[in-house]
Amino acid sequence: MELKPGERLLDIGCGWGGLARYAAEHYQVAVTGVTVSKEQQKLAQERCTGLPVTIELTDYRQLSGQYDKIVSVGMFEHVGAKNYASYFDVAGKLLAPEGLFLLHTIGNYVTEKKRDVWLDKYIFPNGHLPSAKEITQVLEGRFLIEDWHNFGRDYDLTLMAWWDNFERAWPRLSEKYDQRFYRMWKYFILSSAGFFRSGQGQLWQLVLSKRGRSAPYRSMR
């Protein structure tokens, strides 16, 4: 994102505050994070104590003002295709003319309207993984795509590492969670790893800018 000291960074869907804290600590930027989860807001505020970080409990569509950079990690999967246009319109309104918008999202190799019944019921209600076609159609006329990085194959390795950690920790976790939870978590993690290993699951990182941005963008690898 080419963060510079003193810039204002907006984190849409800030989760537990890890990215906000890292950006403030290492790049000396002022961060505004937004979430609709009271639990996330509470922990994120605790983790960012003493830093120029504000965590707001609000819908991103209610924001105003302008930010030098915008980032959104792991939130776009919960926006829903019918809301993509308004999502990018809001981001465009909030992003400064010379700004950059980093969008990080899981993607789907194909466009699918149906949802996985099990995931929809137990893990991600109303979740939707965008296809490249769905993203590019809505970006047209709104943002320039400065970079599109796919590292979906790596997510397979990440998920398997999560599973190994979970297995090792299970003797301790089993004091709080039952076998039903164990089976659900196992199915979720391992089927997700297979989704990415097969190539249908993608993991995308897009760098977007406004058409009038004067500075060139050089992608990082």
N, C-alpha and C positions, 0 to 999 in steps of 0.2 A: 504493500500500500504506500510505500515511500513515506512513512510517517516521519514527521519532523517535530522537534520540541515546540510546544506552544499551540500545536494544532488541536482542533476539536474533532474527536472521533465518536461516531454513533455506532453502538453495537445493538443491532436489531435482534432480539431474542438472545439476551446475554447469558442465559443459563445460570450457572453457579458463580459467575464472575471471574473465571480464570483468565479469559482473554483480556478483559478490562484491566485486571490487575497487572498482567504481564505488559500490556501496552503502556500503562502509566509508569510502571517501574523502569522499563528499559528504553522507552522512547520519549518520556516526559511530555505526554499528551494528556489533555483533559478529556475524560471519557464519560459519555452518557450511555448507560445500558438500560434497555427496556425489557420487561418480562410481564407476563400475566399471571405468574405464580408467586403467591405470597411467600412460600417456602424458599424459592430461589432468590427473591429479593432480600430476605432476611440473611441468608448465608452469604450472598454476594456482598452485601453491605459490610458484614463482619470481615470478610476476606480482604476488602479494599479499604479498611479503616486507615486513615492518615494519608490516603492518596487522593489526587484530584479526580475522583470517580463518583458519579451520581447514579444510583440505580433506581429507576422509576417503575412503579407498578401501574402500567398503562398499556393500552393498545397502540401499536406503532402508528396507526392511522390518525391518532390524536396529536401527534407531535407537530411542532412548528419550529421556525428558525432555520439556520443553515449550518452545515458541518463540512469541514475540510475533507474528511474521509468517512466512509460508511463501511461496516463489515456486518455480515450475517452468516453465522455458521450453524448448520443443522436445524434451521428453523423453516426454510423454504418448503421442506417436505410436508409441513403442516398448514401451508397457506391455502392449498386447494386451487385447481386449475381455473375455476370461475373467478378467483380473486387475484390472479396473476397481474392483470392490467392495472388494478388499483394499487397493488404492491409496488410495482415499478414506477407508477405515477407518483406515489408518495416519496419513494427514494429519489426520484428526479427533482422533486420540489425541495427536498431537504439537502441535496448535495450541492456544494458550491461549484461555480462554473469550471474551476481548475481541479476539481476533486476527483477521487477514484472511489469506486464501489467494488468491494470484494465479496462475491457471493460464493459460498461453499455449500454444496448440496449433493445428496445421493441422487442418482439419476437412473433411468430405465432405458435399456437398449431399444425398446419399442414403446409406442404409445399405447397405454392400456387405460380403459375407462373403469374396468372392474377392480375391486380391491380384494386382497387376500382376506378371506373371512376370519381366519384365526387371528391374524395380526390386528385386524380391525376391531375385533372383540376384546382382545386381551392386552395388546401392547400399544398400538397407535390408532385410536379411534379417529376415523375420517382422514387418515393420512393418505397422501398421494405422492408417488415418485414421478417427477416430470421426465419427459423424454426430451431429447435435443430439439426435436421439432416444436414441441410446446414452448420451450424457452425462446428459441430464435424467433418464432412468430410474434410473440408479445414484445420482444426487445426491438423489433423493427420499428424505426422511427422514434425510439425512446432513448436508446443507449448505443454506443459503439462497443464492440467486443474487442478489447485490447489484448486479451489472452484467454485461452480456454485450456486448462490443464486437466487431464484425466489420469487418475492414479487408482482406479477401482481395483486392480489386481492386488494392490498393497493392502486394501481393506480386508481381504481374505486373511492375510497374515495377522493383521491387527485383531480380528475377531478370534482367531485361533489362540493368540496370546491372551486375550481376555478369558477364553475358556480354560486355558491352563491355569491361570491365576485363580479362577473361580473354583476349579477342582481342588487345588491345593488348599484353598481357604474354606472349603465346605465343612470339614470337621468342626471348625469354629462357628461358621454361619448356621450350621444345622441346629444350634441351640436356639436360634430365633426363627428359622424358616423350616417349613415342612417339605415332605417329599414331592408334593404337588408343585410347590414353587421350584424345586430342583429340576423336575421334569420339564416344566414350562421354560425355564431359563436355558436348559440344555437344548431344547428344540429350537428356541429363538436364535441362540448364538450360532449353533451349527448349521441350521438351515440358511441363516443369513450369510455365513461363510461360503456355503455352496452357491448361493445366489451370485456372489461376486466372483467366485472361482469359475463359474460357468460363462462369465462374460456378459450375462444379462444385467447384472448390477454394475453400475458405474459410480465413480466418486469424482465429482467435478469441482473445479475451482475457477471461477470466471472473474476476470478483472474488467470492469466496465467504466466508461467515461462518457461525458457529454460530447457532442459533436464539435462544439466550439473550443474544446480544451486545446491550448496552444502548445503545451509541453509534450514531447514524445514519451511514450511508455516503453521501457525495456523489460521484458519478462524475466522472472527469476526462476531458475531451475536448480 
